[in-house]
Amino acid sequence: MGPVRVNAGAMDEDDFFSSRPQDPLSLLVKQDLGPLSVDELHARISALRGEMERVERHIANVTAHRSAADALFKK
């Protein structure tokens, strides 16, 4: 696993998806929602919210780790 990079600026969705066409996230956002039932759509929303929370926790951990490392090396 490579180094974790935190991007301070906002990334345009089109830039992200065009640079990673086979990425699972790219494929997910292109998926046709038409065949899915309302229950399946609600389940999808629930799963995506859970994933968003997981990503936000990871970002917080990475940011805290980076801040701690910066503070250590500034002494």
C-alpha positions in Angstrom: 0.0 0.0 0.0 1.4 3.4 -1.0 1.6 6.6 1.0 -1.6 8.3 2.0 -2.0 11.7 0.4 -4.3 14.4 1.7 -5.5 16.9 -0.9 -6.1 20.3 0.6 -8.0 21.5 -2.4 -11.3 20.3 -3.8 -11.0 17.9 -6.7 -13.5 18.2 -9.5 -15.5 15.0 -9.9 -15.0 14.9 -13.7 -11.2 15.0 -13.2 -11.3 12.2 -10.7 -13.6 9.9 -12.7 -11.9 10.6 -16.1 -8.5 9.7 -14.7 -9.7 6.4 -13.2 -12.2 4.9 -15.6 -12.1 1.4 -14.2 -12.1 2.5 -10.5 -15.0 0.9 -8.6 -16.3 4.4 -7.6 -16.3 5.5 -11.3 -18.2 2.4 -12.2 -20.6 2.9 -9.3 -21.7 6.4 -10.3 -22.2 5.3 -13.9 -24.5 2.4 -12.9 -28.0 2.5 -14.2 -30.4 2.9 -11.3 -33.5 2.2 -13.4 -33.6 -1.6 -12.7 -33.3 -1.2 -8.9 -36.3 -1.3 -6.7 -37.1 1.4 -4.1 -35.9 -1.0 -1.4 -32.7 -1.6 -3.2 -32.2 2.1 -3.7 -32.7 2.7 0.0 -30.2 0.0 0.8 -27.7 1.5 -1.6 -28.1 4.9 0.1 -27.6 3.3 3.5 -24.4 1.6 2.3 -23.1 4.7 0.7 -23.7 6.8 3.9 -21.8 4.2 5.9 -19.0 4.4 3.4 -19.0 8.2 3.6 -18.7 7.9 7.4 -15.8 5.5 7.1 -14.0 7.7 4.7 -14.5 10.8 6.9 -13.1 8.9 9.9 -10.1 7.9 7.9 -9.5 11.5 6.7 -9.7 12.6 10.4 -7.2 10.0 11.4 -4.8 10.8 8.6 -5.1 14.5 9.3 -4.5 14.0 13.0 -1.5 11.8 12.3 -0.1 14.3 9.9 -0.6 17.1 12.4 1.2 15.1 15.1 4.1 14.4 12.8 4.4 18.0 11.8 4.4 19.1 15.4 7.0 16.5 16.3 9.4 17.6 13.5 8.9 21.3 14.1 10.4 21.0 17.6 
